[in-house]
Every structure is written in structure tokens, then in C-alpha cells.
Amino acid sequence: MQEPTLVIMAAGMGSRFGGLKQITAVDEAGHAIIDYSLFDAKRAGFKKIAFIIKHEIEDSFKQTVGHRMEKYFDVQYIYQQLDVLPEGYCVPEGREKPWGTGHAVMCCRGTVTGPFAVINADDFYGKGAYKAIYDFLSADRDKSEYAMGGYKLKNTVTENGHVARGICDVENGYLKGITERTHIEKRGENAAYTLDGEHFTEVSGEATVSMNFWGFSTQMLDRLSAGFPAFLDKNLPENPLKCEYFLPFVANEQLEDKTATVEVLQCSETWYGMTYRADLDHVKAAIADMKAAGIYPEKLWE
């Protein structure tokens, strides 16, 4: 069994947040959320990591995160660029937006050669999630067996605006499907989504959502690569500047054609993220509280 790799999607520039949030400090020592994620991953057992970045942020990312992590992990860098396309395709004129999470993970094909977890660089998932996914990936499994960290919706929304979440249909501990809701707002302990900006549908705060915390085999990399041309053929004529190849869509396809199963690893911890600049103070306060409770040392990596 190959040692699992933790793949960190760090190519996004944080348009709504207003800066390069992957390296924004969330404590007095200057650590970013990604430091806490990697600290948790190390405690869980991960020894190999792969950062998905863009050449445009390469120098700053390596200086602030990458080179430091090379002391603790076997580190690889994978580049998600707009021109990483199948033969015969080209970048539409005026396109600046990345091709999405499915394309990001697809770029790992040929570099990541064994089981792997996937996370967002700017999301705080909690130490229990890393232990659960590492243990899952470390077991002897068929390539069709995947996993996903499932969070309660009420633990993943912000007070400062709307968010996008994948609402999960879970049956007997396994994922049956994900429905993407691109505009969800907090409503006390619950939430509500809208399709048109005017009419809202209530969703229970107990609903399970996906936060892009996945465990895959290399079968997923093959499937992403195989499906990308068909995605481009369908979507480029309709939305050449903004269409995105989303990872959950490809997971859904495999559930539908029964070429994969996804075990849902329920995470009771609270997710923290910085979708908006106003979220930063909330994240800082939460991390300070966790340090005070002894969940994290005052200084990571010492």
C-alpha cells in the first residue's frame, strides 16, 4: 500500500476575500490556516503533500509556506494553469478564471500515483477530519472506494454573506449524490438557499454538506482526465469565460454509473474559512480559543 498524499488546492486568488488568503495570518505568530491544516495532517500521519498552485503565486507561496513545509513533509508542486488543456483545445480569448476544482485535481495525474486526500488551502477542517481520512486511505481498499468528510451545514456558514455548498444525500453512511447550491445564507441554526436571489428555500442546519475534503484513488484522476474534453465541448460554447469543471460533479457521475462508492466520514467539528474579509476576525478568535483549550500549541512546529 502506497503512503497517502495530501493534495492542497492553493491556486485560487481569493477574489471575494480581497487578497491572497492562502497566506493570510490568522494568529499572532503569523501562521495561516494552511499551517494549521498541515499541522493536523502531520499529527494524523501524512508524510507526503502536494501543493496545487499557479506560477503567478509560486515565489510568494514557496517563500511563505512551501519551503517551511519541506522540513516536515515530502513536498511536491503541481501547477494549475489555464493552458493545461487536452490536445486540440485552446484558452478562450479573455478567459482569466481557473477551470475549477476538477481541473485542479486532474493536474495531479502522473505526479500523484497512489491514494490521496484533497483539501482547500484556505479552509480549516479540524484535526479529527485528517485522522479519519488518513486512516481510510491507509487501509487496503479497492480503487473504486472513495471517502468524503461530511460537515453539518450549520457549522460551515458565515455571518458575512452567502456561500456555496454541496448539499449531500447520505444513506447508510454512504453518499448518494450532491446538489450544489451556489447561494446559501445563514438563518439562525439553519440556512436557506436561493436560485433567483428573491425566493428562498429553508435547509436544516443538520444537513450534511461537502467542503471539498475528499479521499480518492488514482481512478479519480483517470476519470477527471477522461471527462474533461466532453465538459469543454458542452460548456465552452455556452460560457467560455466562466464555466468550471467541478470535482463533485465527477464524483456524482461515478455514483450514478456505479463505478465508485463514497463513504461519508461525519465530522462534528466546526469548519472555518475566509470567504469574505470580514470573516478574518472570526477565524482569529476561534483559533485563539482552540489554543487556550490546548488543542494547538502556542507555536506550531516547535
Rosetta silent file (secondary structure, phi, psi, omega in degrees, C-alpha in Angstrom):
SEQUENCE: MQEPTLVIMAAGMGSRFGGLKQITAVDEAGHAIIDYSLFDAKRAGFKKIAFIIKHEIEDSFKQTVGHRMEKYFDVQYIYQQLDVLPEGYCVPEGREKPWGTGHAVMCCRGTVTGPFAVINADDFYGKGAYKAIYDFLSADRDKSEYAMGGYKLKNTVTENGHVARGICDVENGYLKGITERTHIEKRGENAAYTLDGEHFTEVSGEATVSMNFWGFSTQMLDRLSAGFPAFLDKNLPENPLKCEYFLPFVANEQLEDKTATVEVLQCSETWYGMTYRADLDHVKAAIADMKAAGIYPEKLWE
SCORE:     score description
SCORE:     0.000 S_00000001
   1 L     0.000  127.929  179.685    0.000    0.000    0.000 S_00000001
   2 L   -75.861  148.655  177.567    1.403    3.376   -1.016 S_00000001
   3 L   -65.182  130.164 -179.639    1.670    6.165    1.539 S_00000001
   4 L   -63.938  147.198  175.675   -1.298    8.558    1.114 S_00000001
   5 E  -107.450  139.974  171.637   -0.628   12.047   -0.245 S_00000001
   6 E   -97.164  118.003  179.593   -2.405   15.175    0.963 S_00000001
   7 E   -99.178  125.078 -176.758   -3.242   17.380   -2.034 S_00000001
   8 E  -112.959  116.272  179.262   -3.804   21.046   -1.186 S_00000001
   9 E   -81.718  106.647 -173.975   -5.680   23.202   -3.695 S_00000001
  10 L  -127.472   20.417 -175.298   -3.988   26.597   -3.344 S_00000001
  11 L   -84.821  -18.827 -177.090   -4.227   28.117   -6.828 S_00000001
  12 L   -69.204  145.689 -176.092   -7.227   30.413   -6.158 S_00000001
  13 L   -94.489   -2.906  177.127   -6.505   34.075   -5.654 S_00000001
  14 L    72.285   56.699 -174.016   -9.362   34.800   -3.234 S_00000001
  15 L   -64.177  -44.002 -179.703  -11.434   37.227   -5.305 S_00000001
  16 L   -73.496  -31.725 -179.189  -14.242   37.707   -2.763 S_00000001
  17 L   -71.931  -33.221  177.877  -11.805   37.795    0.147 S_00000001
  18 L    90.987   39.207  179.467   -9.746   40.530   -1.454 S_00000001
  19 L   162.556 -179.906 -179.325   -6.237   39.104   -1.347 S_00000001
  20 L   -83.148   84.103 -170.028   -4.092   36.002   -1.320 S_00000001
  21 H   -70.742  -15.346  177.255   -5.923   34.360    1.562 S_00000001
  22 H   -58.584  -28.167 -174.840   -3.820   31.178    1.398 S_00000001
  23 H  -120.781   20.974  176.704   -1.051   33.048    3.231 S_00000001
  24 L   -78.656  129.856 -177.604   -3.062   35.485    5.369 S_00000001
  25 E   -68.629  137.026  178.408   -2.023   35.319    9.035 S_00000001
  26 L  -121.118    5.225  173.284   -4.677   34.098   11.491 S_00000001
  27 L  -144.876  173.573 -175.141   -2.619   34.227   14.703 S_00000001
  28 L   -69.413  -19.962  179.473   -0.027   36.461   16.305 S_00000001
  29 L   -82.806   -4.392  178.220    2.795   34.163   15.172 S_00000001
  30 L    89.871    9.462  179.136    1.924   34.800   11.521 S_00000001
  31 L   -74.777  143.719  173.998    0.534   31.339   10.742 S_00000001
  32 E   -95.808  169.837  176.773   -2.099   30.974    8.024 S_00000001
  33 H   -53.842  -38.154 -177.238   -4.988   28.486    8.040 S_00000001
  34 H   -61.356  -29.631  176.279   -2.858   26.232    5.842 S_00000001
  35 H   -63.770  -41.476  179.509   -0.315   25.940    8.674 S_00000001
  36 H   -68.801  -38.458  177.063   -2.986   24.526   10.949 S_00000001
  37 H   -60.747  -45.816 -178.142   -4.185   22.154    8.238 S_00000001
  38 H   -71.401  -33.620  175.137   -0.682   20.823    7.685 S_00000001
  39 H   -62.477  -44.908  176.628   -0.023   20.588   11.420 S_00000001
  40 H   -63.911  -39.924  179.782   -3.182   18.474   11.774 S_00000001
  41 H   -63.516  -41.167  178.760   -2.199   16.391    8.752 S_00000001
  42 H   -62.700  -44.645  178.474    1.227   15.696   10.247 S_00000001
  43 H   -63.617  -31.125 -179.205   -0.347   14.599   13.532 S_00000001
  44 H   -76.223  -20.713  178.937   -2.729   12.339   11.609 S_00000001
  45 L   124.883   -8.191 -179.042    0.161   10.556    9.859 S_00000001
  46 L   -64.291  135.930  178.127    0.552   12.233    6.468 S_00000001
  47 L  -118.583  -18.795 -177.476    4.144   12.307    5.231 S_00000001
  48 E  -120.237  133.469  175.880    3.607   13.392    1.603 S_00000001
  49 E  -133.688  153.860  176.710    1.919   16.570    0.404 S_00000001
  50 E  -134.861  120.505  177.886    1.339   18.157   -2.988 S_00000001
  51 E   -91.726  126.201  171.210    0.513   21.840   -3.394 S_00000001
  52 E   -94.468  114.753 -177.793   -1.560   22.830   -6.422 S_00000001
  53 E  -133.918 -179.887  172.988   -0.556   26.416   -7.218 S_00000001
  54 L  -113.577  152.600  178.754   -0.172   28.794  -10.153 S_00000001
  55 H   -59.566  -28.855 -178.284    3.109   30.107  -11.466 S_00000001
  56 H   -64.092  -27.474 -179.627    1.849   33.620  -10.708 S_00000001
  57 H  -110.505    7.104 -171.887    1.937   32.960   -6.938 S_00000001
  58 H   -56.479  -50.829 -175.449    4.805   30.456   -6.947 S_00000001
  59 H   -62.780  -49.159 -178.032    7.507   32.643   -5.413 S_00000001
  60 H   -66.721  -36.161 -179.581    5.385   34.109   -2.625 S_00000001
  61 H   -68.029  -45.364  179.264    3.796   30.760   -1.839 S_00000001
  62 H   -64.134  -40.043 -178.980    7.085   28.911   -1.605 S_00000001
  63 H   -66.395  -36.766 -175.061    8.662   31.638    0.496 S_00000001
  64 H   -93.411  -27.590 -175.962    5.801   31.787    2.979 S_00000001
  65 H  -127.267  -57.818 -168.117    4.609   28.167    3.081 S_00000001
  66 H   -56.100  -53.364 -175.862    6.332   25.675    0.805 S_00000001
  67 H   -62.747  -35.047  177.114    9.948   25.917    1.890 S_00000001
  68 H   -65.013  -38.170 -176.650    8.991   25.722    5.563 S_00000001
  69 H   -74.693  -18.416  178.501    6.962   22.566    4.998 S_00000001
  70 L   -64.825  -15.060  175.205    9.844   20.841    3.229 S_00000001
  71 L   -75.632  -22.994 -170.799   11.317   20.267    6.708 S_00000001
  72 L  -115.596  -19.623 -175.292    8.347   18.133    7.715 S_00000001
  73 L  -135.737  160.618  163.384    6.971   16.533    4.539 S_00000001
  74 E   -79.692  110.127 -170.177    7.941   15.145    1.173 S_00000001
  75 E  -106.579  134.196  172.593    6.672   18.147   -0.834 S_00000001
  76 E  -124.414  153.543  176.998    5.643   18.284   -4.478 S_00000001
  77 E  -119.538  133.486  179.398    4.331   21.230   -6.510 S_00000001
  78 E  -124.674  138.219 -172.613    1.678   20.904   -9.191 S_00000001
  79 E  -111.224  120.322  174.690    0.723   23.804  -11.429 S_00000001
  80 L   -97.106  101.996 -179.871   -2.848   24.541  -12.426 S_00000001
  81 L  -115.453  154.268 -178.286   -2.560   26.819  -15.441 S_00000001
  82 L   -59.927  -31.688 -175.241   -5.251   27.858  -17.898 S_00000001
  83 L   -88.569    9.139  172.814   -3.387   26.304  -20.817 S_00000001
  84 L   -81.687   86.975 -173.373   -3.295   22.816  -19.278 S_00000001
  85 L  -132.524  157.151  175.795   -5.856   21.541  -21.775 S_00000001
  86 L   -61.486  157.019  179.003   -6.367   18.430  -23.898 S_00000001
  87 L   -57.630  134.933  178.826   -4.771   18.416  -27.328 S_00000001
  88 L    96.129   -5.301  179.292   -6.779   20.457  -29.807 S_00000001
  89 L  -111.557  151.907  177.571   -8.213   22.904  -27.259 S_00000001
  90 L  -137.139  161.249 -179.035   -7.083   26.448  -26.519 S_00000001
  91 L   -71.123  127.599  178.522   -7.835   29.065  -23.872 S_00000001
  92 L   -61.226  142.822  178.932  -10.764   31.290  -24.922 S_00000001
  93 L   -59.136  128.192  179.515   -9.790   34.898  -25.545 S_00000001
  94 L    91.355   -6.080 -179.396  -10.354   36.918  -22.372 S_00000001
  95 L   -73.039  126.311  174.677  -10.528   33.889  -20.056 S_00000001
  96 L  -123.039  -25.017 -176.427   -8.849   34.516  -16.689 S_00000001
  97 L   -69.596  134.926  175.122  -10.865   32.295  -14.346 S_00000001
  98 L   -59.463  163.062 -174.656   -9.331   28.892  -13.446 S_00000001
  99 L   -81.813    0.091  174.942  -11.089   25.809  -14.812 S_00000001
 100 L   106.808  174.281 -173.869  -12.340   24.669  -11.384 S_00000001
 101 H   -65.939  -33.386  177.836  -11.606   22.074   -8.708 S_00000001
 102 H   -64.909  -41.230  177.790  -11.944   19.115  -11.071 S_00000001
 103 H   -66.723  -39.924  179.461   -9.317   20.586  -13.359 S_00000001
 104 H   -58.106  -49.438 -178.557   -7.068   21.373  -10.369 S_00000001
 105 H   -69.870  -35.180  177.174   -7.078   17.779   -9.169 S_00000001
 106 H   -56.948  -33.584 -179.433   -6.786   16.471  -12.736 S_00000001
 107 L   -64.018  -14.003  178.608   -3.442   18.295  -12.956 S_00000001
 108 L   -78.274  -13.497 -175.968   -2.103   15.828  -10.342 S_00000001
 109 E   -61.043  128.484 -178.165   -2.311   12.952  -12.803 S_00000001
 110 L    95.915  -20.452  177.204    1.146   11.496  -13.374 S_00000001
 111 L  -104.187  -48.484  174.251    2.559   13.118  -10.224 S_00000001
 112 E   -87.869  119.007 -171.107    0.289   11.678   -7.535 S_00000001
 113 L  -118.073    8.225  179.372    0.462    7.915   -8.050 S_00000001
 114 L  -142.223 -167.556 -179.592   -1.329    6.493   -5.010 S_00000001
 115 L   -60.642  147.264 -176.515   -4.275    7.205   -2.692 S_00000001
 116 E  -150.905  150.680  171.195   -4.719   10.863   -1.860 S_00000001
 117 E  -101.839  155.306  178.810   -6.796   13.324    0.128 S_00000001
 118 E  -127.218  132.495  174.439   -7.892   16.689   -1.260 S_00000001
 119 E  -136.470  163.155  168.714   -8.433   19.893    0.724 S_00000001
 120 E   -86.618  139.010 -177.901   -8.837   23.612    0.084 S_00000001
 121 L   -65.029  -27.926 -172.371   -5.824   25.617    1.241 S_00000001
 122 L  -105.360   19.155  177.647   -7.954   28.283    2.895 S_00000001
 123 E  -114.172  138.519  177.274  -10.367   26.049    4.842 S_00000001
 124 E  -100.513  115.926 -172.310   -9.941   24.935    8.457 S_00000001
 125 L  -102.339  -22.223 -177.371  -11.308   21.402    8.795 S_00000001
 126 L    96.703  143.970 -171.091  -10.307   20.303   12.321 S_00000001
 127 H   -64.866  -30.864 -179.369   -7.801   17.676   13.411 S_00000001
 128 H   -63.039  -33.234 -179.221  -10.328   14.819   13.603 S_00000001
 129 H   -64.451  -39.543 -178.902  -11.068   15.074    9.894 S_00000001
 130 H   -68.188  -38.794  178.093   -7.427   14.464    8.953 S_00000001
 131 H   -64.362  -42.805 -179.380   -7.164   11.416   11.175 S_00000001
 132 H   -63.042  -44.403 -176.882  -10.350    9.948    9.695 S_00000001
 133 H   -73.559  -35.383  178.352   -9.267   10.461    6.082 S_00000001
 134 H   -64.866  -44.431  179.550   -5.704    9.245    6.689 S_00000001
 135 H   -63.332  -39.325  177.902   -6.953    6.040    8.312 S_00000001
 136 H   -61.712  -48.692 -176.310   -9.376    5.481    5.431 S_00000001
 137 H   -71.167  -24.154 -178.133   -6.702    5.935    2.771 S_00000001
 138 H   -79.734  -15.120 -179.994   -4.158    3.825    4.646 S_00000001
 139 L   -78.582  159.396  178.480   -6.392    0.733    4.586 S_00000001
 140 L   -78.143  109.479 -173.934   -6.249   -1.833    1.799 S_00000001
 141 L  -132.385  158.000  172.435   -9.085   -0.772   -0.485 S_00000001
 142 L   -72.024  151.959 -178.490  -10.372   -1.224   -3.993 S_00000001
 143 L   -65.036  -14.865  179.952   -9.727    1.722   -6.318 S_00000001
 144 L   -85.375   -3.373 -176.603  -13.482    2.303   -6.552 S_00000001
 145 E   -96.513  114.477  178.256  -13.741    3.156   -2.831 S_00000001
 146 E  -112.839  173.410  174.731  -13.647    6.865   -2.041 S_00000001
 147 E  -142.355  159.471  177.400  -14.381    8.927    1.073 S_00000001
 148 E  -144.416  136.148  172.487  -15.633   12.414    1.864 S_00000001
 149 E   -76.912  123.244 -179.146  -15.589   14.472    5.030 S_00000001
 150 E  -106.494  128.637 -178.182  -19.178   15.445    5.804 S_00000001
 151 E  -115.783  151.576  173.056  -19.935   18.560    7.861 S_00000001
 152 E   -72.933  133.779 -177.288  -23.146   19.878    9.375 S_00000001
 153 H   -52.795  -41.400 -176.628  -24.349   22.846    7.350 S_00000001
 154 H   -62.985  -20.323  179.600  -24.777   24.981   10.485 S_00000001
 155 H   -92.433    8.382 -172.594  -21.049   24.571   11.196 S_00000001
 156 L  -131.096    5.618 -176.355  -19.978   25.855    7.770 S_00000001
 157 L  -104.413  160.208 -177.263  -21.824   29.118    7.072 S_00000001
 158 L  -110.940  153.300  174.960  -20.703   32.699    7.596 S_00000001
 159 L   -80.834   -8.074 -165.460  -22.465   35.697    9.127 S_00000001
 160 L  -106.238   13.369  179.835  -20.925   37.941    6.470 S_00000001
 161 L   154.032 -169.539 -179.515  -22.590   36.940    3.218 S_00000001
 162 L   -93.269  160.130  178.697  -23.670   33.981    1.143 S_00000001
 163 E  -133.765  165.864  172.038  -21.660   30.831    0.433 S_00000001
 164 E  -106.163  134.691  179.685  -21.786   27.920   -1.998 S_00000001
 165 E  -141.056  148.658  173.470  -22.211   24.455   -0.529 S_00000001
 166 E   -94.802  109.969  179.478  -22.781   20.956   -1.828 S_00000001
 167 E   -80.203  126.079 -170.910  -25.835   19.520   -0.030 S_00000001
 168 E  -101.095  139.289  170.208  -25.333   15.782    0.390 S_00000001
 169 E   -98.878  111.867 -174.769  -27.803   12.924    0.179 S_00000001
 170 E  -116.206  133.904  179.516  -26.436   10.302    2.589 S_00000001
 171 E  -137.153  121.466  179.652  -27.803    6.808    3.065 S_00000001
 172 L    54.020   37.679  176.067  -26.375    4.230    5.489 S_00000001
 173 L    84.258    3.504 -178.594  -23.151    6.177    5.764 S_00000001
 174 E  -123.138  146.139 -179.888  -22.582    6.464    2.015 S_00000001
 175 E   -74.035  130.415  176.263  -23.008    9.376   -0.346 S_00000001
 176 E  -102.211  -23.703  179.082  -25.843    9.009   -2.842 S_00000001
 177 E   173.611  162.972  178.613  -25.406   12.392   -4.515 S_00000001
 178 E  -128.362  132.890  174.771  -24.518   16.068   -4.095 S_00000001
 179 E  -112.048  117.266 -178.385  -26.623   19.047   -5.112 S_00000001
 180 E   -77.314  127.529  174.002  -24.648   22.258   -5.494 S_00000001
 181 E  -117.471  114.072 -170.497  -26.296   25.343   -4.014 S_00000001
 182 E   -88.395   -7.584  178.945  -24.363   28.426   -5.026 S_00000001
 183 E  -140.082   94.911  178.050  -26.167   30.937   -2.782 S_00000001
 184 E  -119.481  133.579  179.010  -26.798   29.836    0.815 S_00000001
 185 E  -119.791  146.878  178.762  -27.377   32.260    3.687 S_00000001
 186 E   -68.809  138.896  176.141  -27.319   31.645    7.416 S_00000001
 187 E  -136.190   78.403 -176.756  -30.695   31.613    9.186 S_00000001
 188 L    64.041 -124.667  177.717  -30.004   31.133   12.896 S_00000001
 189 L   -81.580   -9.055 -179.051  -29.273   27.430   13.423 S_00000001
 190 E  -115.786 -164.442 -179.849  -30.474   26.696    9.903 S_00000001
 191 E  -152.385  175.190  176.979  -29.903   28.184    6.454 S_00000001
 192 E  -148.603  145.928  177.985  -31.707   28.955    3.204 S_00000001
 193 E  -118.303  157.246  177.344  -30.735   28.872   -0.453 S_00000001
 194 E  -134.122  146.786  176.464  -31.976   30.800   -3.443 S_00000001
 195 L  -101.922  -23.274 -175.035  -31.827   30.153   -7.166 S_00000001
 196 L  -122.186    0.553 -179.711  -33.054   33.577   -8.291 S_00000001
 197 L    85.205   -4.645 -177.930  -31.980   35.929   -5.486 S_00000001
 198 L  -121.339  -44.759 -176.580  -35.568   36.513   -4.362 S_00000001
 199 L  -100.790  128.824 -176.031  -37.181   33.233   -3.328 S_00000001
 200 E  -115.021  145.192  176.447  -35.501   31.210   -0.559 S_00000001
 201 E  -117.020  127.360 -178.040  -35.846   27.562    0.475 S_00000001
 202 E   -69.865  144.525  175.478  -35.060   26.575    4.052 S_00000001
 203 E  -132.683  135.378  179.319  -32.418   23.918    4.726 S_00000001
 204 L   -62.988  139.774  175.086  -31.832   22.237    8.088 S_00000001
 205 L   -65.015  -16.259  178.756  -28.618   23.172    9.841 S_00000001
 206 L   -85.039   -6.808 -179.348  -28.140   19.437   10.442 S_00000001
 207 L   -60.582  143.428  178.567  -27.904   18.712    6.708 S_00000001
 208 E   -82.888  132.472  177.839  -24.616   17.164    5.602 S_00000001
 209 E  -126.309  154.989  175.508  -22.514   19.281    3.260 S_00000001
 210 E   -93.264  134.877  177.551  -19.303   18.724    1.332 S_00000001
 211 E  -117.066   29.551 -178.302  -16.423   21.113    1.995 S_00000001
 212 E    59.080   44.324  173.804  -14.094   19.673   -0.643 S_00000001
 213 E  -117.450  100.153 -169.337  -12.465   17.291    1.820 S_00000001
 214 E  -124.620  157.914  169.432  -12.098   14.079   -0.177 S_00000001
 215 E  -128.184  123.777 -174.092  -10.224   10.798   -0.229 S_00000001
 216 E  -132.292  164.375  164.661   -9.608    9.215   -3.646 S_00000001
 217 L  -101.364  177.162  178.838   -7.645    6.597   -5.512 S_00000001
 218 H   -67.259  -10.892  174.904   -5.926    7.277   -8.829 S_00000001
 219 H   -57.846  -37.015 -179.953   -9.150    6.107  -10.504 S_00000001
 220 H   -64.154  -39.038  179.135  -10.473    9.625   -9.895 S_00000001
 221 H   -63.072  -41.335  178.087   -7.521   11.182  -11.744 S_00000001
 222 H   -64.738  -40.827 -177.809   -8.176    8.953  -14.746 S_00000001
 223 H   -68.757  -40.650  177.229  -11.878    9.779  -14.681 S_00000001
 224 H   -60.307  -44.641 -179.060  -11.261   13.531  -14.431 S_00000001
 225 H   -65.727  -41.823 -178.148   -8.900   13.432  -17.381 S_00000001
 226 H   -67.088  -32.516 -175.106  -11.231   11.296  -19.480 S_00000001
 227 H   -89.382  -12.181 -174.114  -14.233   13.543  -18.839 S_00000001
 228 H   -65.019  -43.267  178.900  -12.632   16.933  -19.363 S_00000001
 229 H   -58.405  -41.157  179.545  -12.904   17.073  -23.178 S_00000001
 230 H   -65.223  -37.080  176.065  -16.651   16.357  -23.044 S_00000001
 231 H   -60.695  -46.334 -179.604  -17.043   19.085  -20.417 S_00000001
 232 H   -63.561  -43.160 -179.689  -15.242   21.573  -22.670 S_00000001
 233 H   -58.871  -38.644 -177.178  -17.266   20.576  -25.721 S_00000001
 234 H   -78.732  -41.058 -167.308  -20.520   21.194  -23.850 S_00000001
 235 H   -97.658  -27.625 -179.126  -19.649   24.294  -21.865 S_00000001
 236 L   -60.012  -42.004  178.853  -17.221   26.362  -23.926 S_00000001
 237 L   -64.681  -29.911 -175.213  -19.877   27.386  -26.480 S_00000001
 238 L   -87.002  -38.537 -172.570  -22.262   28.391  -23.655 S_00000001
 239 L  -150.236   69.307 -170.963  -19.926   30.040  -21.141 S_00000001
 240 L   -65.852  -25.221 -174.000  -16.356   30.305  -22.423 S_00000001
 241 L   -94.327  -19.534 -172.460  -15.079   32.746  -19.781 S_00000001
 242 L  -133.161   -3.991 -178.820  -16.506   31.295  -16.572 S_00000001
 243 L   -61.969  143.450 -177.156  -17.507   27.628  -16.921 S_00000001
 244 L  -131.009  141.787  179.102  -15.879   25.412  -14.271 S_00000001
 245 L   -94.440   99.987 -172.301  -15.134   21.686  -14.072 S_00000001
 246 L   -91.393  136.634  179.709  -16.191   20.842  -10.521 S_00000001
 247 H   -56.974  -46.568 -179.159  -14.836   17.871   -8.586 S_00000001
 248 H   -60.587  -30.771  179.581  -18.199   16.910   -7.002 S_00000001
 249 H   -61.821  -40.834 -177.980  -19.817   16.675  -10.445 S_00000001
 250 H   -74.137  -33.199  173.156  -17.355   13.961  -11.470 S_00000001
 251 H   -64.188  -42.633  178.286  -17.820   12.151   -8.157 S_00000001
 252 H   -58.704  -43.319 -179.686  -21.576   12.269   -8.762 S_00000001
 253 H   -58.085  -39.732 -178.862  -21.156   10.752  -12.218 S_00000001
 254 H   -72.678  -30.229  173.830  -19.318    7.782  -10.740 S_00000001
 255 H   -66.907  -41.085 -177.470  -22.019    7.276   -8.132 S_00000001
 256 H   -67.431  -40.098 -179.662  -24.635    7.308  -10.875 S_00000001
 257 L   -93.608    7.765  173.202  -22.856    4.789  -13.096 S_00000001
 258 L    60.086   34.109  174.478  -21.839    2.735  -10.023 S_00000001
 259 L   -96.252   -1.462  177.788  -18.117    2.822  -10.750 S_00000001
 260 L  -155.230  156.705  169.234  -17.371    4.215   -7.271 S_00000001
 261 E  -120.606  153.480  178.516  -18.699    4.450   -3.721 S_00000001
 262 E  -129.011  108.170  174.997  -18.112    7.368   -1.341 S_00000001
 263 E   -77.634  131.726 -179.488  -18.107    6.683    2.384 S_00000001
 264 E   -92.489  116.837  178.271  -19.114    9.785    4.342 S_00000001
 265 E   -93.846  100.862 -173.801  -16.822   10.423    7.300 S_00000001
 266 E   -68.370  127.293 -178.578  -19.010   12.561    9.546 S_00000001
 267 E  -112.198  116.917 -179.213  -17.093   15.482   11.063 S_00000001
 268 L   -85.151   -9.739 -177.735  -18.628   17.088   14.129 S_00000001
 269 L   -72.235  161.935  178.359  -16.022   19.840   14.228 S_00000001
 270 L   -87.205  131.476  173.635  -16.691   23.380   13.071 S_00000001
 271 L   -81.958  141.339  173.392  -15.329   24.400    9.686 S_00000001
 272 E  -127.146  140.870  178.240  -13.726   27.824    9.471 S_00000001
 273 E  -153.299  173.198 -178.103  -12.932   29.723    6.321 S_00000001
 274 L  -126.039   71.891  175.577  -12.381   33.173    4.931 S_00000001
 275 L   -67.475  -39.162 -178.161  -14.811   33.683    2.101 S_00000001
 276 L  -123.179  153.659  179.308  -15.002   37.365    2.971 S_00000001
 277 H   -54.703  -35.500 -178.456  -12.525   39.791    4.523 S_00000001
 278 H   -67.828  -15.282  178.435  -14.924   40.213    7.468 S_00000001
 279 H   -74.219  -17.518 -171.764  -14.524   36.501    8.312 S_00000001
 280 H   -60.147  -45.586 -178.932  -10.896   37.027    9.325 S_00000001
 281 H   -62.232  -37.221  178.801  -11.588   38.268   12.865 S_00000001
 282 H   -64.338  -42.482  178.992  -13.924   35.320   13.498 S_00000001
 283 H   -65.418  -43.678  179.086  -11.262   32.838   12.399 S_00000001
 284 H   -59.506  -43.049 -179.467   -8.613   34.516   14.544 S_00000001
 285 H   -65.484  -40.704 -179.905  -10.866   34.365   17.603 S_00000001
 286 H   -64.760  -41.712  179.930  -11.689   30.685   17.043 S_00000001
 287 H   -68.167  -38.507  176.472   -8.038   29.727   16.731 S_00000001
 288 H   -60.798  -40.877  178.221   -7.151   31.724   19.850 S_00000001
 289 H   -64.020  -40.593 -180.000   -9.859   29.806   21.733 S_00000001
 290 H   -68.375  -34.368  174.701   -8.501   26.459   20.491 S_00000001
 291 H   -65.551  -43.240  179.681   -5.017   27.408   21.600 S_00000001
 292 H   -62.738  -31.000  179.789   -6.351   28.372   25.024 S_00000001
 293 L   -83.667   -2.854  178.323   -8.073   24.975   25.202 S_00000001
 294 L    84.077    8.639  179.070   -4.805   23.175   24.425 S_00000001
 295 L   -70.790  -33.200  176.176   -5.922   21.832   21.037 S_00000001
 296 L  -129.114  146.375  175.031   -2.956   23.599   19.429 S_00000001
 297 L   -71.054  161.943 -179.807    0.348   24.702   20.954 S_00000001
 298 L   -60.447  -36.150  177.778    1.093   28.397   21.174 S_00000001
 299 L  -125.236  117.495  178.669    3.731   27.976   18.469 S_00000001
 300 L   -68.895  153.276  171.744    3.236   25.389   15.741 S_00000001
 301 L    68.839   11.386  178.587    6.129   23.236   14.551 S_00000001
 302 L  -115.233    0.000    0.000    8.238   23.836   17.687 S_00000001
